[in-house]
């Protein structure tokens, strides 16, 4: 299953939420994202899911990482896209439960296993 993930960065902070109790991996931190629709490219999915989950319009800058991972609930093909907000006015807006976390603090959060290597990439510094 292809999953598009928006790793949204603004001034060294990243948009992070917490997975709900109704789905897999509840209570873990997450970047906006989700399953690709049929015939949907992972980058389109990442942008769409970010808008749906956070209300924030983003533009995809580049692919940070693609990684296959197997969880107890199934195998996923994760596509992590570095994204930036389209409008600076949206940065301070309510992001529907997502919040801006400085990149250096991401490793302190409890993300799903499949995110570990992209968290290390972010910790090393993300270039535009």
SEDREN-578956 format. One line per field, with one value per residue (C-alpha): residue number from 1; residue in one letter; x, y, z. Coordinates in nm, 4 decimals. Example, Ala and Ser with C-alpha at 12.3 -4.5 7.8 and 13.67 -1.06 7.14 Angstrom:
REM residues 2
zami <- (1  2)
koldren <- (a  s)
u <- (1.2300  1.3670)
v <- (-0.4500  -0.1060)
w <- (0.7800  0.7140)
This chain:
REM residues 128
zami <- (1  2  3  4  5  6  7  8  9  10  11  12  13  14  15  16  17  18  19  20  21  22  23  24  25  26  27  28  29  30  31  32  33  34  35  36  37  38  39  40  41  42  43  44  45  46  47  48  49  50  51  52  53  54  55  56  57  58  59  60  61  62  63  64  65  66  67  68  69  70  71  72  73  74  75  76  77  78  79  80  81  82  83  84  85  86  87  88  89  90  91  92  93  94  95  96  97  98  99  100  101  102  103  104  105  106  107  108  109  110  111  112  113  114  115  116  117  118  119  120  121  122  123  124  125  126  127  128)
koldren <- (x  x  x  x  x  x  x  x  x  x  x  x  x  x  x  x  x  x  x  x  x  x  x  x  x  x  x  x  x  x  x  x  x  x  x  x  x  x  x  x  x  x  x  x  x  x  x  x  x  x  x  x  x  x  x  x  x  x  x  x  x  x  x  x  x  x  x  x  x  x  x  x  x  x  x  x  x  x  x  x  x  x  x  x  x  x  x  x  x  x  x  x  x  x  x  x  x  x  x  x  x  x  x  x  x  x  x  x  x  x  x  x  x  x  x  x  x  x  x  x  x  x  x  x  x  x  x  x)
u <- (0.0000  0.1410  0.1313  0.2003  0.3383  0.3812  0.6840  0.5860  0.8712  0.8659  1.1625  1.3061  0.9777  0.7673  0.3932  0.3172  -0.0024  -0.0998  -0.2659  -0.6245  -0.7513  -0.9669  -0.6908  -0.3570  -0.0722  -0.2926  -0.1333  0.1880  0.3130  0.2622  0.3195  0.0112  -0.0466  -0.2347  -0.3155  -0.2945  -0.6172  -0.6222  -0.4179  -0.2992  0.0712  0.2225  0.3189  -0.0401  -0.1582  0.0758  -0.0491  -0.4156  -0.3891  -0.2155  -0.4983  -0.7640  -0.5993  -0.4635  -0.6421  -0.2988  -0.2177  0.1374  0.3681  0.5904  0.9587  1.1291  1.1195  1.3019  1.2793  1.0940  1.0822  0.8988  0.8001  0.5979  0.3710  0.1529  -0.1475  0.0248  0.3067  0.3334  0.5419  0.6086  0.6836  0.8039  0.7769  0.9379  0.6655  0.6344  0.3209  0.1859  0.0861  0.2802  -0.0453  -0.1496  0.1448  -0.0180  -0.3630  -0.5257  -0.4018  -0.6751  -0.4723  -0.1357  0.1328  0.4720  0.7608  1.1264  1.3235  1.5635  1.2776  1.1294  1.3526  1.1960  0.8513  0.7146  0.6727  0.5906  0.8956  0.8710  0.9522  1.2815  1.5164  1.3382  1.3536  1.7330  1.7454  1.5592  1.7873  2.0887  1.9296  1.6943  1.8157  1.5575)
v <- (0.0000  0.3410  0.6125  0.9810  1.1734  1.5526  1.6472  2.0145  2.2469  2.6160  2.7969  2.4729  2.3526  2.0617  1.9989  1.7007  1.5461  1.2428  0.9362  0.8846  0.5908  0.4574  0.3385  0.1596  0.2786  0.4926  0.7612  0.7806  1.1050  1.1485  1.3772  1.4519  1.1777  0.8675  0.6011  0.6904  0.6689  0.4483  0.6173  0.8902  0.9709  0.9720  1.3405  1.4336  1.2198  1.3936  1.7384  1.6292  1.4538  1.7550  1.9827  1.7383  1.6676  2.0127  2.2647  2.3810  2.4113  2.3014  2.2645  1.9589  2.0522  1.7136  1.3502  1.3079  0.9320  0.6310  0.3323  0.0031  -0.1101  -0.3967  -0.3337  -0.5942  -0.4514  -0.4723  -0.3644  -0.0029  0.1836  0.5180  0.8264  1.1150  1.4481  1.7656  2.0302  2.3987  2.6054  2.7894  3.0977  3.2324  3.3598  2.9956  2.9205  3.0571  2.9282  2.6407  2.3208  2.0925  1.9335  1.9435  2.1681  2.3063  2.1191  2.2285  1.9747  1.9102  1.7913  1.5347  1.2519  1.2920  1.2093  0.8576  0.8101  0.4793  0.2606  0.3343  0.7019  0.6426  0.7038  1.0185  1.1572  1.1042  1.2833  1.5797  1.5803  1.6063  1.9149  1.9473  2.1563  2.3298)
w <- (0.0000  -0.1016  0.1641  0.0939  0.3903  0.4109  0.6204  0.6451  0.7450  0.8295  0.9891  1.1292  1.2807  1.1535  1.1621  1.3889  1.5211  1.7274  1.5749  1.6856  1.8880  1.6050  1.3716  1.3665  1.5917  1.8183  2.0322  1.8287  1.6738  1.3014  1.0073  0.7939  0.5383  0.4436  0.1876  -0.1786  -0.3734  -0.6846  -0.9592  -0.7165  -0.7053  -0.3521  -0.3794  -0.4717  -0.1817  0.0650  -0.0402  -0.0337  0.3014  0.4563  0.3418  0.4674  0.8043  0.8921  0.6692  0.5488  0.1785  0.1056  -0.1899  -0.2200  -0.2481  -0.2829  -0.1816  0.1495  0.1621  0.0316  0.2609  0.2766  0.6224  0.7647  1.0623  1.2352  1.0459  0.7037  0.4736  0.3580  0.1021  0.2719  0.0609  0.2810  0.0962  0.2268  0.1972  0.2735  0.3444  0.0391  0.2398  0.5370  0.6898  0.7446  0.9753  1.2885  1.2000  1.3836  1.2192  1.3535  1.6329  1.4549  1.6023  1.5031  1.6682  1.6328  1.4268  1.7140  1.9346  1.6926  1.8172  2.1636  2.0289  1.9835  1.6055  1.4329  1.3545  0.9824  1.0490  1.2320  0.9408  0.8198  1.1746  1.1592  0.8223  0.9737  1.2800  1.0452  0.8889  0.5939  0.3014  0.0811)
